[in-house]
Amino acid sequence: MRTRKGSPSMTVEDAEKIVQDYGAAWRSVARPGNVVRDIRNLPHPKEHIKQALILSLLLNTDPKGREILKVRTSCSLIGRKA
């Protein structure tokens, strides 16, 4: 991931990789009501996951894909700031 003036700049490729990795972590706890609760178990920093999900949501035109991203984005935004 590149940085510009101290803030992260994410490419589409970075976002795709992060979302894929987060999806794998999500599936590893894929029972109703389960989420990745320990931030240490996330595949990337929480802020990068949020940015990647939001970028992917903005770029995705597939309605089904957008719904999945909406759920994952809302779940990633809930909780205490780490």
NORBELJO-V81545 format. One line per field, one symbol per residue. phi: phi as a letter, one per 40 degrees, with the letter a starting at -180 (. if undefined). A space follows every 50 residues. Layout:
BEGIN
phi = ???
END
This chain:
BEGIN
phi = .cbbfgbcbbcccdccccccccccccccbcbdgcacccdccccaddcccd ccccccccccbcdccccccccccccccchccc
END
